[in-house]
Amino acid sequence: MVRSHLGMRRQDAAYFQPRLHDLRHAFAVHRLVAWYRQGADVQLLLPKLSTYLGHVGLAETQHYLTMTPDLLREAGQRFESYAALEARP
């Protein structure tokens, strides 16, 4: 196994060890965080991420988008900026 070869093993008491599939989850979330930080139009780019991951649609991609503290912070900041613009007379 790749994990054994790399010496990758969880140190906590969790039953499941990291899987190759977990890298897809991390990639998807890190890509979203990067787009937010770049000021990109995330809603426009989500279908591209979905295609890159080999999904037919966004519903399949949503499974990979776990909320992390970084993602929550970046999305929250984007929303705050949007709300401040909407509040202007």
Backbone torsions as a table, in degrees:
resi	resn	phi	psi	omega
1	MET	NA	150.9	179.1
2	VAL	-63.0	-42.1	-179.7
3	ARG	-57.6	-46.6	-178.9
4	SER	-63.4	-42.3	-179.6
5	HIS	-61.9	-38.7	-179.4
6	LEU	-84.4	-12.3	-176.4
7	GLY	73.1	28.6	-177.8
8	MET	-88.4	118.0	-179.3
9	ARG	-151.7	137.4	176.5
10	ARG	-68.4	145.2	-179.1
11	GLN	-100.8	-10.2	-179.9
12	ASP	-88.3	-171.9	-175.5
13	ALA	-88.7	11.8	-178.3
14	ALA	-63.6	145.1	-178.6
15	TYR	-73.7	-44.6	-175.4
16	PHE	-86.0	137.8	175.9
17	GLN	-91.9	162.7	179.1
18	PRO	-57.8	143.7	178.9
19	ARG	-117.5	156.2	175.9
20	LEU	-56.7	-36.1	-179.9
21	HIS	-61.3	-28.8	178.9
22	ASP	-63.1	-26.2	177.9
23	LEU	-64.4	-32.9	177.5
24	ARG	-64.4	-41.6	177.7
25	HIS	-61.2	-48.9	-178.8
26	ALA	-62.2	-42.7	179.3
27	PHE	-59.6	-47.8	-177.0
28	ALA	-61.0	-45.1	-179.2
29	VAL	-68.0	-43.5	179.9
30	HIS	-64.1	-34.8	177.6
31	ARG	-64.6	-43.3	178.6
32	LEU	-63.0	-44.6	179.4
33	VAL	-60.0	-44.4	179.7
34	ALA	-61.7	-42.7	179.1
35	TRP	-63.0	-43.5	177.4
36	TYR	-59.4	-45.9	-178.5
37	ARG	-64.9	-29.5	178.3
38	GLN	-80.4	-9.3	-178.0
39	GLY	79.1	18.6	-177.7
40	ALA	-74.0	160.7	176.0
41	ASP	-81.8	92.8	-174.3
42	VAL	-61.8	-38.7	-180.0
43	GLN	-62.7	-34.7	178.1
44	LEU	-72.7	-32.7	-176.1
45	LEU	-86.3	-19.6	-178.7
46	LEU	-55.6	-42.8	177.0
47	PRO	-61.5	-32.3	177.7
48	LYS	-68.0	-40.4	176.2
49	LEU	-62.4	-42.6	179.4
50	SER	-59.1	-46.0	178.6
51	THR	-63.5	-43.6	-179.9
52	TYR	-59.1	-38.0	179.2
53	LEU	-77.9	-5.4	178.0
54	GLY	84.8	21.8	-179.6
55	HIS	-94.3	153.4	178.6
56	VAL	-76.2	-34.4	-177.6
57	GLY	-152.8	179.8	-177.0
58	LEU	-67.9	-27.6	-179.0
59	ALA	-58.6	-39.7	178.8
60	GLU	-69.4	-36.4	-178.5
61	THR	-70.4	-32.9	-179.2
62	GLN	-56.1	-31.3	179.4
63	HIS	-59.7	-29.5	-176.8
64	TYR	-86.9	-12.8	-172.5
65	LEU	-93.1	75.4	177.5
66	THR	-75.5	134.6	179.1
67	MET	-73.5	123.0	176.9
68	THR	-115.7	163.6	177.7
69	PRO	-56.5	-40.7	179.1
70	ASP	-64.3	-45.6	-179.4
71	LEU	-65.1	-42.5	178.8
72	LEU	-61.5	-43.2	179.9
73	ARG	-63.2	-47.7	-177.9
74	GLU	-65.9	-44.0	178.6
75	ALA	-65.9	-38.1	178.8
76	GLY	-64.2	-42.2	177.9
77	GLN	-64.0	-39.2	178.2
78	ARG	-63.3	-42.6	179.7
79	PHE	-65.7	-41.0	178.6
80	GLU	-59.9	-41.5	177.7
81	SER	-63.6	-43.4	178.6
82	TYR	-62.7	-45.5	-178.6
83	ALA	-64.7	-37.3	179.2
84	ALA	-66.2	-37.7	177.4
85	LEU	-66.4	-39.9	-179.4
86	GLU	-68.2	-27.9	-176.9
87	ALA	-79.7	-14.2	180.0
88	ARG	-68.2	140.8	178.7
89	PRO	-71.1	NA	NA
